């Protein structure tokens, strides 16, 4: 009886604002994938959402403290899977980033980002937050560099940046001395300049940067998506072109002229269909999730819980900023999808696992007292 009461009280501690907001985003994504492509893609995404929510519910009933002993296994398994993908998978859009499993494809790098957050949070927690010691810094750099290299060689610029930003966010909140950030930033700039004219940096990465600086110079190549996306987003106006308020049911411009908008350029569909108001509503929902996650992080019972939430916060913040920025031409195209919105089973599943962990951390922020 006491066990049942414990579970009931833990369920009451679920942050339903985060949970409801994520579900709304996921369903909003399904609607916009339908707008961008066809009912088959939307049905597949809806199936991914349902399966992800089932897994989320399962994770909620496992004390996150019991997951810690398996984090190293998860981390190295993901690294091995990334290497396996590079060697044995076929190239898709210039990258060996997907494994074909029947009619579905698995993108290991999506799960690597969760494993990386778990690993960094675990290591810092076990060392009681003593992050500025030399041995500790080398250990953390090792855990960051190994998966980043495995992702770079695929090559996947978007996920490489995601892992880097998440890691820097965790280290910053954990108290890493600012001089290490400045040194790392300068080293990164120097490294890029050093290898710019070599074959180490993939040509399409360089092309995307050049297209960002001057998209009209290659309007039929790398600049095509951005130019057409900006037209589509701008055409939505205040209320959007294809909804009840607009009274306009013409064919979608973005669906016709932006290649595969259901993936990285889903925001261009949102801008066209729902306009400025729809885009603002989307950003407000993301803001609500971020603010609630900050609250969960601050109330966490341990460093591990706090830093895991921090990793998810930086992931969502950066992904939303980068995805929308590249869609409207303010940032280079990097292949980063819009969390919970863009098409992809691996993406929605890994993101739901991350959210499940945040909810789990909140459910167990302090012991539950029973009245006698």
Secondary structure, 3 states (H helix, E strand, C coil): CHHHHHHHHHHHCCCHHHHHHHHHHHHHHHHHHHHHCCHHHHHHHHHHHHHHHHHHHHHHCCCHHHHHHHHHHHHHHHHHHHHHHHHHCCCECCECCCEEECCEEECHHHHHHHHHHHHHHHHHHHCCCCCCCHHHHHHHHHHHHHHHHHHHCCCCHHHHHHHHHHHHHHHHHHCCCHHHHHHHHHHHHHHHHHHCCCCCCCHHHHHHHHHHHCHHHHCCCCCHHHHHHHHHHHHCCCCCCCCCCCCCCCCCHHHHHCCCCCCCCHHHHHHHHHHHHHHHHHHHHHHHHHHHHHHHHHHCCCHHHHHHHHHHHHHHHHHHHHHHHHHCCCCCCCCCCCCCCCCCHHHHHHHHHHHHHHHHHHHCCCCCCCCC
